[in-house]
Structures are given as C-alpha cells and as structure tokens.
Amino acid sequence: LINSEKEVQAVYISTVHAYRRVGEGVCEACLKAGKHVLIEKPFACDVKDAEYLVSLAKEKNLFCLEGMWTRFFPAVEIARRLVLEEKLIGDVKDAEY
C-alpha cells in the first residue's frame, strides 16, 4: 500500500517495536518504498535491527530518526550552538545526543 502513495514523503511509525523489522516490518517496508521515517521509541528490538534500519536508510539516502522531538526545540538548538560552536563552557571532551 505505501508503494502506491506517491504523495506520501514521510511516515510516522508508532507500532509496537516488535513489528518494525520482523520479516519485512512496517519500518523496513517504508524505507524500501523510499519514504522517510520517524519511529516512536524504542527505535528497534535490538542493536542488529537498529543497525540494519539505519544502514537501509543511509543506502537509500532517507531520513530515519527515533521520535526524540525535544532534540529540535529552539532552546536545545541554542544550547547546542552555545556549547559546541561558541564554546561557552570551554572544550567539550565528550557529548552524546
């Protein structure tokens, strides 16, 4: 069905995480159909599935992101710029985001 929807460019996936990759799960099917995906937490059942989905998205040059919506808050963007670019608190040795 998703293959026939030419107007659909991106899909928000909120299914139970076990169905995102099992066989050809919904996330895998969307990526194979050339759709960008935003996946609700948790991203995958295990590291193997997560790595596979990320590599598939990269291979097809598609956006594939866990639904970490706070990452795009203006305040978070400003904090990231101040800390990482303007070095407001000095050199950051390690950061995970």
Salt bridges, closest charged atoms under 4 A:
GLU24 OE1 - LYS32 NZ 3.44
GLU28 OE1 - ARG21 NE 3.65
GLU28 OE2 - LYS32 NZ 3.35
GLU40 OE2 - LYS41 NZ 3.21
ASP49 OD1 - ARG21 NH1 3.10
GLU77 OE2 - ARG80 NH1 3.38
GLU86 OE2 - ARG81 NH1 2.27
ASP91 OD1 - LYS87 NZ 3.58
